[in-house]
């Protein structure tokens, strides 16, 4: 729950106690780019909260880039939606397009889920 764009898109908006519990269980490195400390994880989450989406680069699988957005249901993040692509297909212009797409999809899904719950 601490590595990869989809996980960051959720965890960045969870209560501090939840994040602390994840850190206390240990941040074993899946790859050399996986966050290894609470400070690294928080820095990533600041980015997610500022931009509204998460990006990961070699955090879970070497050669893979992920872009994900949180799905809000009411005032809480319930899940996330993301796209994973091979590094060779990722370039600076792609991040903007993909982030817009995942944010739009996440917003639509959140509204649909909320409507079914009410």
C-alpha positions as CSV (number, residue, x, y, z in Angstrom):
1,X,0.0,0.0,0.0
2,X,3.1,2.3,-0.1
3,X,4.4,1.7,-3.6
4,X,3.0,2.6,-7.0
5,X,0.8,5.3,-8.3
6,X,-2.5,3.6,-7.4
7,X,-1.5,3.1,-3.8
8,X,-0.2,6.6,-3.4
9,X,-3.4,8.0,-4.9
10,X,-5.3,6.4,-2.0
11,X,-2.8,6.6,0.9
12,X,-2.1,10.3,0.4
13,X,-5.6,11.1,1.4
14,X,-6.1,8.6,4.3
15,X,-5.9,9.6,7.9
16,X,-2.4,10.1,9.5
17,X,-2.9,7.1,11.7
18,X,-3.4,4.8,8.7
19,X,-0.3,6.1,7.0
20,X,1.7,5.7,10.2
21,X,0.5,2.0,10.5
22,X,1.7,1.4,7.0
23,X,5.1,2.9,7.7
24,X,5.4,0.9,11.0
25,X,4.9,-2.4,9.2
26,X,7.9,-1.5,7.1
27,X,8.7,-0.1,3.7
28,X,10.6,-3.0,2.1
29,X,12.0,-2.0,-1.2
30,X,10.4,-3.7,-4.1
31,X,12.8,-1.9,-6.4
32,X,15.5,0.7,-5.7
33,X,12.9,3.4,-6.5
34,X,10.3,2.3,-3.9
35,X,10.0,4.8,-1.0
36,X,12.2,3.6,1.8
37,X,11.3,6.0,4.6
38,X,8.4,7.9,6.1
39,X,9.9,11.2,4.8
40,X,10.1,9.9,1.2
41,X,6.5,8.6,1.4
42,X,5.3,11.9,2.7
43,X,7.1,13.8,0.0
44,X,5.3,11.7,-2.6
45,X,2.0,12.3,-0.9
46,X,2.5,16.0,-0.9
47,X,2.9,15.9,-4.6
48,X,-0.3,13.8,-4.9
49,X,-2.3,16.2,-2.8
50,X,-1.0,19.2,-4.7
51,X,-1.7,17.9,-8.2
52,X,-4.6,15.5,-7.6
53,X,-2.9,12.5,-9.1
54,X,0.0,10.2,-8.4
55,X,2.9,9.1,-10.6
56,X,5.3,6.3,-10.0
57,X,8.4,5.4,-11.9
58,X,10.0,2.0,-11.3
59,X,8.5,1.8,-7.8
60,X,6.8,-1.6,-8.2
61,X,8.2,-3.0,-11.5
62,X,11.4,-1.8,-13.2
63,X,10.6,-0.3,-16.6
64,X,7.0,0.6,-15.6
65,X,5.4,4.0,-15.1
66,X,2.1,4.5,-13.4
67,X,-0.3,7.4,-13.3
68,X,-3.4,7.2,-10.9
69,X,-6.0,9.4,-9.4
70,X,-8.0,9.0,-6.2
71,X,-11.7,8.1,-6.4
72,X,-13.6,10.3,-4.0
73,X,-17.0,9.1,-2.7
74,X,-18.4,11.9,-0.6
75,X,-15.5,13.3,1.6
76,X,-13.4,10.1,1.5
77,X,-11.1,8.4,-0.9
78,X,-12.5,4.9,-1.5
79,X,-10.1,3.7,-4.2
80,X,-8.1,4.8,-7.2
81,X,-7.9,4.3,-10.9
82,X,-4.7,4.3,-12.9
83,X,-2.8,3.5,-16.0
84,X,0.5,1.6,-16.2
85,X,2.7,1.8,-19.2
86,X,6.2,0.8,-20.3
87,X,8.8,3.4,-19.7
88,X,9.6,3.6,-23.5
89,X,6.1,4.9,-24.1
90,X,6.3,7.5,-21.4
91,X,7.6,11.0,-22.3
92,X,6.9,14.5,-20.8
93,X,3.8,15.2,-22.9
94,X,2.2,11.9,-21.9
95,X,2.0,12.7,-18.2
96,X,-0.3,15.7,-18.8
97,X,-2.6,13.7,-21.0
98,X,-2.7,10.6,-18.8
99,X,-3.2,12.6,-15.6
100,X,-6.1,14.5,-17.1
101,X,-7.7,11.2,-18.2
102,X,-7.3,9.4,-14.8
103,X,-8.6,12.5,-12.9
104,X,-11.6,12.7,-15.2
105,X,-12.3,8.9,-14.9
106,X,-11.9,9.0,-11.1
107,X,-14.3,11.9,-10.8
108,X,-16.9,10.2,-12.9
109,X,-16.6,6.9,-11.0
110,X,-16.8,8.7,-7.7
111,X,-20.0,10.4,-8.7
112,X,-21.5,7.1,-10.0
113,X,-20.6,5.2,-6.8
114,X,-22.0,8.0,-4.6
115,X,-25.3,8.1,-6.6
116,X,-25.7,4.3,-6.1
117,X,-25.1,4.7,-2.3
118,X,-27.7,7.4,-1.9
